[in-house]
């Protein structure tokens, strides 16, 4: 994990903080892969922090890719990092653009799996996930509604 913590993560975080949309999109995808290898708490904090920031990016493409990968990221996170990422997920479900909401819906199953065996403090999220699915099944976009119901 030495190389991961000291070389890869800082580089990926720098990409995530860049002004280049392409670098941000690349960073999200690689952060998702790297998060599975993170063992140290500090590494997990860096990943969750970078994704939290990217999920509010002005580029809808960046938010959409965050929504796409948030379930996988939640699966590897624990405790307050998982809680933080779930909060990001719910914000993405309420995004102003239907494409972002649809990507979040596509990750609903991953989010559900990431929380089904969760720590006691996260059990309340199961109900919130169910409520969010119901809300999104009545979304203004038919593409979002179809994604929920498929």
Beta strands, then each sheet from edge to edge (+ up, - down):
end
